[in-house]
């Protein structure tokens, strides 16, 4: 299965494992709640997908790599306790709480989230001294004498032996206590994640053309060469930073992330060509509705892979704007709740009669939002977009409070009018950006229509806008006549092709 399918199975398992009956007992007893074991090559996103599950389900996540754990850190340290049994006294050995179990309790206390996932990575690399205790843990959820708290589901992960020399293959008794999910690399699934995460379009487009390079592990005369999804994503991060600093990326840099000489050479050559296309075609002019005749003629004569690269650059510019608008829209919608509460307090006049009192309420709202952010961060249940949204709300509330504090004394109504004006200005800015993106999208369709006419490029354009999360949301909320028109045309063509196929079958 791919990582996306594994993700759905894990989410379903968490829901089912936490279901209780009318007597408040788990429908699946703890001893029958088999831990999930994700078995797959390194770098395919096992850890990342656990973070996504926690974020989407609103539960906590505690992650541990088992490679560094000894018997003492996992099970706890022994100490002597004096006890009495009847008329006799004994000194007995007990154990402190496991570092792993302790982390779960700390996360619950600091985040306020009582349910979650304990994710143990590289579980098939545990030390020899810890290995005998794993059987007890996997069946009874116990480390030493301390149980995993109720409401916590165990998910484990590991690499197959061919990828990791430290792997100790599980025996049948251990495997029989696990739900084994073998996960394979899948570019189509990763591409969805990459587009949502803002992975460099040059990386995505190169892999679209060379899917076999998405994940590769080879043994050569020089030793082991490897390329992983993690490597491509990390390369994307450094390329974006290099571009921001106007530095040139070369084979030496690429080779630090992509450990395969052939793929490094091909990607670096493609990346240089990609940047050349940016200069030659002048993307901004195309999206402003003023493509040069030179650019149009060059695109008409270009090979299909060059056309795809051009389309990728145009799409990236537009979808980046769509993501920006959708995140701004979500942030402003979230900001409305504290501002409505502030408005009600001002209108009642019992707590916000002056700018100073309004500023104090803003301070309390800011503090409350900071605590929410800290709680979600502690629970590891916060996506990057959610984190940005919370920080934007906090920045607005803090800025409004400072503005009132430094300004001349005002009444509560006047103070709120200042804040509302600040909010309205951001709404207008978002609306202006929305219209700008809609215009760019229109000119993108117009360029593809004129230059590529009935070619496959239009199908690629409509498909990419359909599968891109932010683009789909943007079009659903703000509309696009060009998208609707071409989407319907392509569906009609598809139905015609189906009918022709049926006719052929009838003739046979």
C-alpha positions as CSV (number, residue, x, y, z in Angstrom):
1,X,0.0,0.0,0.0
2,X,1.1,3.6,-0.3
3,X,1.5,6.0,2.6
4,X,-1.9,7.7,1.9
5,X,-3.7,4.4,2.2
6,X,-1.8,3.6,5.4
7,X,-2.8,7.0,6.8
8,X,-6.5,6.2,6.3
9,X,-6.1,2.7,8.0
10,X,-4.4,4.3,11.0
11,X,-7.1,7.0,11.4
12,X,-9.8,4.3,11.3
13,X,-7.9,2.2,13.8
14,X,-7.5,5.2,16.2
15,X,-11.3,5.8,16.0
16,X,-12.2,2.1,16.5
17,X,-9.6,1.5,19.3
18,X,-11.0,4.4,21.3
19,X,-14.7,3.4,21.0
20,X,-16.3,2.4,24.3
21,X,-19.5,0.5,25.1
22,X,-22.3,1.5,27.5
23,X,-20.2,0.4,30.5
24,X,-17.4,2.8,29.5
25,X,-15.1,-0.1,28.5
26,X,-13.2,-0.3,25.3
27,X,-15.1,-2.4,22.7
28,X,-11.7,-3.8,21.7
29,X,-9.9,-4.7,24.9
30,X,-6.4,-3.2,25.3
31,X,-4.8,-6.6,25.0
32,X,-6.5,-7.0,21.6
33,X,-5.6,-3.5,20.3
34,X,-2.7,-4.6,18.1
35,X,-0.1,-1.9,17.6
36,X,0.3,-0.9,13.9
37,X,3.7,-1.6,12.4
38,X,4.5,0.5,9.3
39,X,7.3,-1.3,7.4
40,X,8.8,0.7,4.6
41,X,11.9,2.1,3.1
42,X,13.5,5.2,4.8
43,X,12.4,8.7,3.8
44,X,8.9,7.8,2.4
45,X,7.1,9.9,5.0
46,X,6.2,7.6,7.8
47,X,6.9,10.2,10.5
48,X,5.3,13.1,8.5
49,X,2.1,11.2,8.1
50,X,1.8,10.6,11.8
51,X,2.0,14.3,12.4
52,X,-0.7,14.8,9.7
53,X,-3.0,12.3,11.5
54,X,-2.6,14.0,14.9
55,X,-3.3,17.4,13.3
56,X,-6.4,16.2,11.4
57,X,-7.9,14.3,14.3
58,X,-7.1,16.9,17.0
59,X,-5.2,14.4,19.1
60,X,-1.7,14.4,20.6
61,X,1.4,12.8,19.3
62,X,4.5,11.6,21.2
63,X,7.3,10.3,19.0
64,X,10.4,8.4,19.9
65,X,13.1,6.7,17.9
66,X,14.0,3.4,19.6
67,X,17.5,3.3,18.3
68,X,19.0,5.3,21.2
69,X,17.0,3.7,24.0
70,X,18.6,1.3,26.5
71,X,16.7,-1.0,28.8
72,X,17.0,1.6,31.6
73,X,15.6,4.6,29.6
74,X,12.7,2.6,28.2
75,X,11.8,0.6,31.3
76,X,12.9,2.9,34.0
77,X,15.8,2.7,36.6
78,X,15.6,0.2,39.5
79,X,15.4,1.4,43.1
80,X,14.9,-0.3,46.4
81,X,11.6,0.0,48.3
82,X,11.0,-1.2,51.8
83,X,7.8,-3.2,52.2
84,X,6.0,-5.2,54.8
85,X,4.2,-8.5,54.2
86,X,2.3,-9.6,57.3
87,X,4.8,-9.7,60.1
88,X,7.9,-9.7,57.8
89,X,9.8,-6.8,56.2
90,X,11.5,-7.0,52.8
91,X,13.5,-4.8,50.5
92,X,12.2,-5.1,46.9
93,X,13.3,-3.8,43.6
94,X,11.0,-1.4,41.8
95,X,11.4,0.8,38.7
96,X,11.1,4.5,38.1
97,X,8.7,5.5,35.3
98,X,9.9,4.9,31.8
99,X,11.1,8.1,30.0
100,X,8.6,7.2,27.2
101,X,5.6,6.8,29.4
102,X,6.6,9.9,31.4
103,X,6.6,11.9,28.1
104,X,3.0,10.9,27.5
105,X,1.9,12.2,30.9
106,X,3.8,15.4,30.4
107,X,2.2,16.0,27.0
108,X,-1.3,15.4,28.4
109,X,-0.6,17.8,31.3
110,X,0.9,20.6,29.3
111,X,-1.4,20.4,26.3
112,X,-4.6,19.4,28.0
113,X,-5.2,16.8,25.3
114,X,-5.9,13.4,26.8
115,X,-6.0,11.1,23.8
116,X,-3.2,10.5,21.3
117,X,-0.7,8.3,19.4
118,X,2.5,7.0,20.8
119,X,4.7,6.6,17.7
120,X,7.8,4.5,18.1
121,X,10.1,4.7,15.1
122,X,12.8,2.1,14.2
123,X,11.3,-0.4,16.6
124,X,13.0,-3.2,14.9
125,X,16.4,-1.7,15.8
126,X,16.0,-1.9,19.6
127,X,19.0,-2.9,21.6
128,X,19.5,-6.6,22.5
129,X,18.9,-5.8,26.2
130,X,15.5,-4.2,25.4
131,X,14.3,-6.8,22.9
132,X,12.8,-9.3,25.4
133,X,10.7,-6.5,27.0
134,X,9.2,-5.5,23.6
135,X,6.9,-8.6,23.5
136,X,5.3,-7.6,26.8
137,X,5.0,-4.0,25.6
138,X,3.4,-4.8,22.3
139,X,0.7,-7.0,23.9
140,X,0.0,-5.3,27.2
141,X,1.2,-1.7,26.5
142,X,3.5,-1.8,29.5
143,X,7.0,-0.5,29.9
144,X,8.4,-1.9,33.2
145,X,5.5,-1.6,35.6
146,X,4.0,1.4,34.0
147,X,1.2,1.3,31.4
148,X,0.6,3.5,28.5
149,X,-2.3,5.7,29.6
150,X,-5.9,4.9,28.4
151,X,-6.8,6.7,25.2
152,X,-3.4,6.3,23.6
153,X,-2.9,4.2,20.5
154,X,0.5,2.7,19.6
155,X,1.9,2.9,16.1
156,X,5.4,1.7,15.3
157,X,7.6,1.9,12.2
158,X,10.7,0.4,10.9
159,X,12.8,-0.2,7.8
160,X,13.2,-3.6,6.0
161,X,16.6,-5.3,6.7
162,X,18.0,-4.4,3.2
163,X,17.9,-0.7,4.1
164,X,19.3,-0.8,7.6
165,X,22.1,-3.0,9.0
166,X,20.9,-2.5,12.6
167,X,17.5,-4.2,11.9
168,X,16.7,-7.3,13.9
169,X,14.0,-9.3,12.2
170,X,11.0,-9.9,14.4
171,X,10.1,-13.5,15.2
172,X,6.6,-14.9,14.6
173,X,5.6,-14.4,18.2
174,X,6.3,-10.6,17.9
175,X,4.8,-10.2,14.4
176,X,1.7,-12.0,15.6
177,X,1.0,-9.1,18.0
178,X,1.3,-6.4,15.3
179,X,-0.8,-5.2,12.4
180,X,1.8,-5.1,9.7
181,X,1.4,-2.5,6.9
182,X,4.0,-2.7,4.2
183,X,4.3,0.8,2.7
184,X,5.8,1.5,-0.7
185,X,6.9,4.8,-2.3
186,X,4.3,6.4,-4.5
187,X,5.0,9.5,-6.5
188,X,1.4,10.5,-7.2
189,X,0.6,10.5,-3.5
190,X,3.8,12.4,-2.6
191,X,3.0,15.0,-5.3
192,X,-0.3,15.9,-3.6
193,X,1.6,16.4,-0.4
194,X,4.4,18.3,-2.1
195,X,2.1,20.8,-3.8
196,X,0.3,21.5,-0.5
197,X,3.6,21.9,1.3
198,X,5.1,24.3,-1.2
199,X,7.9,22.0,-2.5
200,X,9.9,23.7,-5.3
201,X,8.1,23.3,-8.6
202,X,11.4,22.4,-10.4
203,X,11.6,19.3,-8.1
204,X,7.9,18.3,-8.7
205,X,8.1,18.9,-12.5
206,X,11.4,17.0,-12.8
207,X,10.0,14.0,-11.0
208,X,6.8,14.3,-13.1
209,X,9.0,13.8,-16.2
210,X,11.3,11.2,-14.5
211,X,9.0,9.3,-12.1
212,X,11.6,6.5,-11.8
213,X,13.9,8.9,-10.0
214,X,11.5,9.7,-7.2
215,X,12.8,6.8,-5.1
216,X,15.9,4.8,-6.0
217,X,18.3,2.6,-4.0
218,X,21.2,1.0,-5.9
219,X,24.4,-0.7,-5.1
220,X,27.2,0.5,-7.3
221,X,31.0,0.0,-7.5
222,X,31.3,3.1,-5.3
223,X,28.9,1.7,-2.7
224,X,25.3,2.3,-1.9
225,X,23.5,5.2,-3.8
226,X,20.0,6.3,-2.8
227,X,17.3,8.9,-3.5
228,X,14.4,9.3,-1.1
229,X,11.3,11.5,-0.8
230,X,12.9,13.1,2.3
231,X,16.0,14.0,0.2
232,X,13.8,15.7,-2.5
233,X,11.9,17.7,0.1
234,X,15.1,18.8,1.9
235,X,16.7,19.7,-1.4
236,X,13.6,21.8,-2.2
237,X,14.0,23.8,1.1
238,X,17.7,24.6,0.3
239,X,16.9,25.6,-3.3
240,X,14.2,28.0,-2.2
241,X,16.7,29.6,0.3
242,X,19.4,29.8,-2.3
243,X,17.1,31.6,-4.7
244,X,16.0,34.0,-2.0
245,X,19.7,34.8,-1.3
246,X,20.4,34.9,-5.1
247,X,23.0,32.1,-4.8
248,X,23.6,29.6,-7.5
249,X,22.9,25.9,-6.8
250,X,25.3,23.4,-8.4
251,X,25.9,19.7,-8.6
252,X,27.9,19.8,-5.3
253,X,24.9,21.2,-3.4
254,X,22.4,18.8,-5.1
255,X,24.6,15.8,-4.4
256,X,24.5,16.5,-0.7
257,X,20.7,15.6,-0.7
258,X,20.4,13.3,-3.8
259,X,23.0,10.5,-3.4
260,X,23.0,9.2,-7.0
261,X,25.5,10.7,-9.5
262,X,23.3,10.2,-12.6
263,X,20.2,11.7,-11.0
264,X,22.2,14.6,-9.6
265,X,23.6,15.5,-13.1
266,X,20.2,15.2,-14.7
267,X,18.4,17.2,-12.1
268,X,21.0,20.0,-12.0
269,X,20.9,20.3,-15.8
270,X,17.1,20.4,-15.6
271,X,17.2,23.0,-12.9
272,X,19.5,25.2,-14.9
273,X,17.2,24.9,-17.9
274,X,14.1,25.6,-15.7
275,X,15.7,28.9,-14.6
276,X,16.5,29.7,-18.2
277,X,12.9,29.2,-19.2
278,X,11.9,31.6,-16.5
279,X,14.0,34.3,-18.0
280,X,13.1,33.5,-21.6
281,X,9.3,33.3,-21.2
282,X,8.9,36.2,-18.7
283,X,6.2,34.6,-16.6
284,X,5.0,37.8,-15.1
285,X,4.2,39.3,-18.6
286,X,2.2,36.2,-19.5
287,X,0.1,36.3,-16.3
288,X,-0.4,40.1,-16.8
289,X,-1.9,39.4,-20.2
290,X,1.0,40.7,-22.2
291,X,3.0,37.7,-23.5
292,X,5.6,38.7,-26.1
293,X,5.4,37.4,-29.6
294,X,8.8,35.8,-29.1
295,X,7.5,33.9,-26.0
296,X,4.4,32.7,-27.9
297,X,6.4,31.5,-30.9
298,X,9.0,29.8,-28.7
299,X,6.2,28.0,-26.7
300,X,4.5,26.8,-29.9
301,X,7.7,25.2,-31.2
302,X,8.8,23.8,-27.9
303,X,9.1,20.1,-27.1
304,X,6.4,18.7,-24.8
305,X,8.8,18.5,-21.7
306,X,9.6,22.2,-22.2
307,X,5.9,23.0,-22.5
308,X,5.2,21.2,-19.3
309,X,8.0,23.1,-17.5
310,X,6.5,26.4,-18.7
311,X,3.1,25.3,-17.6
312,X,4.5,24.3,-14.2
313,X,6.1,27.7,-13.7
314,X,2.9,29.5,-14.6
315,X,0.8,27.3,-12.4
316,X,3.2,27.6,-9.5
317,X,2.9,31.4,-9.6
318,X,-0.9,31.3,-9.7
319,X,-1.4,28.5,-7.1
320,X,1.1,30.2,-4.8
321,X,-1.2,33.3,-4.9
322,X,-4.2,31.1,-4.3
323,X,-2.6,29.5,-1.2
324,X,-1.8,33.0,0.0
325,X,-5.4,34.2,-0.5
326,X,-7.0,31.0,1.2
327,X,-4.7,31.3,4.2
328,X,-5.5,35.0,4.5
329,X,-9.2,34.2,4.3
330,X,-8.9,31.5,7.0
331,X,-6.9,33.9,9.2
332,X,-9.4,36.8,8.9
333,X,-12.3,34.4,9.5
334,X,-10.6,33.2,12.7
335,X,-9.8,36.7,13.8
336,X,-13.5,37.7,13.6
337,X,-14.3,35.7,16.8
338,X,-12.2,37.7,19.3
339,X,-13.2,41.0,17.5
340,X,-16.9,40.1,17.8
341,X,-16.4,39.4,21.5
342,X,-14.7,42.8,21.8
343,X,-17.5,44.5,20.0
344,X,-20.1,43.0,22.3
345,X,-18.1,44.1,25.4
346,X,-17.9,47.7,24.0
347,X,-21.6,47.8,23.2
348,X,-22.6,46.6,26.6
349,X,-20.3,49.3,28.1
350,X,-19.7,47.4,31.3
351,X,-16.1,46.5,30.8
352,X,-14.8,48.5,27.8
353,X,-15.7,52.1,28.3
354,X,-12.2,53.4,27.4
355,X,-9.3,52.7,25.0
356,X,-7.3,51.5,28.1
357,X,-10.0,48.9,28.9
358,X,-10.2,47.8,25.3
359,X,-6.4,47.4,25.2
360,X,-6.6,45.3,28.4
361,X,-9.2,43.0,26.8
362,X,-7.0,42.7,23.7
363,X,-4.1,41.7,26.0
364,X,-6.3,38.9,27.5
365,X,-7.4,37.7,24.1
366,X,-3.7,37.6,23.0
367,X,-2.7,35.6,26.1
368,X,-5.5,33.1,25.5
369,X,-4.5,32.6,21.9
370,X,-0.8,32.2,22.8
371,X,-1.9,29.5,25.3
372,X,-3.9,27.7,22.6
373,X,-0.8,27.8,20.3
374,X,1.5,26.4,23.0
375,X,-1.0,23.7,23.8
376,X,-1.3,22.5,20.2
377,X,2.5,22.7,19.7
378,X,3.0,20.6,22.8
379,X,0.6,18.1,21.5
380,X,2.3,18.1,18.1
381,X,-1.2,18.6,16.6
382,X,-0.5,21.8,14.6
383,X,0.1,22.0,10.9
384,X,2.3,24.7,9.4
385,X,-0.7,26.6,8.0
386,X,-2.5,26.5,11.3
387,X,0.6,27.7,13.1
388,X,0.9,30.6,10.7
389,X,-2.8,31.4,11.2
390,X,-2.5,31.5,15.0
391,X,0.6,33.7,14.8
392,X,-1.1,36.1,12.4
393,X,-4.1,36.5,14.8
394,X,-1.7,37.1,17.7
395,X,0.3,39.7,15.7
396,X,-2.9,41.5,14.8
397,X,-4.2,41.6,18.4
398,X,-0.8,42.7,19.8
399,X,-0.4,45.4,17.1
400,X,-3.9,46.7,17.8
401,X,-3.2,46.8,21.5
402,X,0.0,48.8,21.0
403,X,-1.7,51.2,18.7
404,X,-4.3,52.0,21.3
405,X,-1.8,52.2,24.1
406,X,0.4,54.7,22.3
407,X,-2.4,56.8,20.8
408,X,-4.5,59.5,22.4
409,X,-7.1,58.6,24.9
410,X,-10.3,57.4,23.3
411,X,-13.7,56.0,24.3
412,X,-14.4,52.3,24.0
413,X,-16.4,52.9,20.8
414,X,-13.7,55.0,19.2
415,X,-11.1,52.5,20.2
416,X,-13.1,49.7,18.6
417,X,-13.5,51.8,15.4
418,X,-9.7,52.0,15.1
419,X,-9.4,48.2,15.4
420,X,-12.3,47.6,12.9
421,X,-10.6,50.0,10.5
422,X,-7.4,48.0,10.7
423,X,-9.4,44.7,10.1
424,X,-11.3,46.2,7.2
425,X,-8.0,47.3,5.6
426,X,-6.7,43.7,5.7
427,X,-10.0,42.4,4.2
428,X,-9.8,44.9,1.3
429,X,-6.2,43.9,0.8
430,X,-7.2,40.2,0.6
431,X,-10.0,41.1,-1.9
432,X,-7.6,43.0,-4.1
433,X,-5.2,40.1,-4.1
434,X,-8.1,37.7,-4.9
435,X,-9.1,39.8,-7.9
436,X,-5.4,39.9,-9.0
437,X,-5.2,36.1,-8.9
438,X,-8.5,35.7,-10.8
439,X,-7.1,37.9,-13.5
440,X,-3.8,35.9,-13.6
441,X,-5.8,32.7,-13.9
442,X,-7.8,34.1,-16.8
443,X,-4.7,35.1,-18.7
444,X,-3.1,31.7,-17.9
445,X,-6.1,30.0,-19.6
446,X,-6.0,32.6,-22.5
447,X,-2.3,31.9,-23.1
448,X,-2.8,28.1,-23.1
449,X,-5.7,28.4,-25.5
450,X,-3.9,30.6,-27.9
451,X,-0.5,28.9,-27.9
452,X,-1.3,25.2,-27.3
453,X,-4.8,25.2,-28.7
454,X,-6.3,21.7,-28.5
455,X,-3.1,20.1,-27.1
456,X,-2.8,18.1,-23.9
457,X,-1.6,21.2,-22.1
458,X,-5.1,22.3,-21.4
459,X,-6.0,18.9,-19.9
460,X,-2.8,19.2,-17.7
461,X,-3.8,22.7,-16.6
462,X,-7.4,21.7,-15.7
463,X,-6.2,18.5,-13.9
464,X,-3.6,20.3,-11.9
465,X,-6.1,23.0,-10.8
466,X,-8.5,20.2,-9.8
467,X,-6.2,18.1,-7.7
468,X,-4.3,21.1,-6.0
469,X,-6.0,21.6,-2.6
470,X,-5.6,25.4,-2.5
471,X,-6.6,25.8,-6.2
472,X,-9.7,23.7,-5.8
473,X,-10.8,25.7,-2.7
474,X,-10.0,29.0,-4.4
475,X,-12.1,28.2,-7.5
476,X,-14.9,26.7,-5.4
477,X,-15.1,29.9,-3.3
478,X,-14.4,32.6,-5.9
479,X,-15.2,30.9,-9.2
480,X,-13.5,30.8,-12.6
481,X,-15.5,30.9,-15.8
482,X,-12.4,29.7,-17.8
483,X,-12.0,26.7,-15.5
484,X,-15.7,25.7,-15.6
485,X,-15.8,26.1,-19.4
486,X,-12.7,23.9,-20.1
487,X,-13.6,21.4,-17.4
488,X,-17.0,20.8,-19.0
489,X,-15.4,20.6,-22.5
490,X,-12.9,18.0,-21.3
491,X,-15.6,16.0,-19.6
492,X,-17.7,16.1,-22.8
493,X,-14.7,14.8,-24.8
494,X,-14.2,12.0,-22.2
495,X,-17.8,11.0,-22.6
496,X,-17.5,11.0,-26.4
497,X,-14.4,8.8,-26.2
498,X,-16.3,6.4,-23.9
499,X,-19.2,6.3,-26.4
500,X,-16.8,5.6,-29.3
501,X,-15.2,2.8,-27.3
502,X,-18.7,1.3,-26.6
503,X,-19.6,1.5,-30.3
504,X,-16.3,-0.3,-31.2
505,X,-17.2,-3.1,-28.8
506,X,-20.6,-3.4,-30.3
507,X,-19.2,-3.7,-33.8
508,X,-17.0,-6.5,-32.6
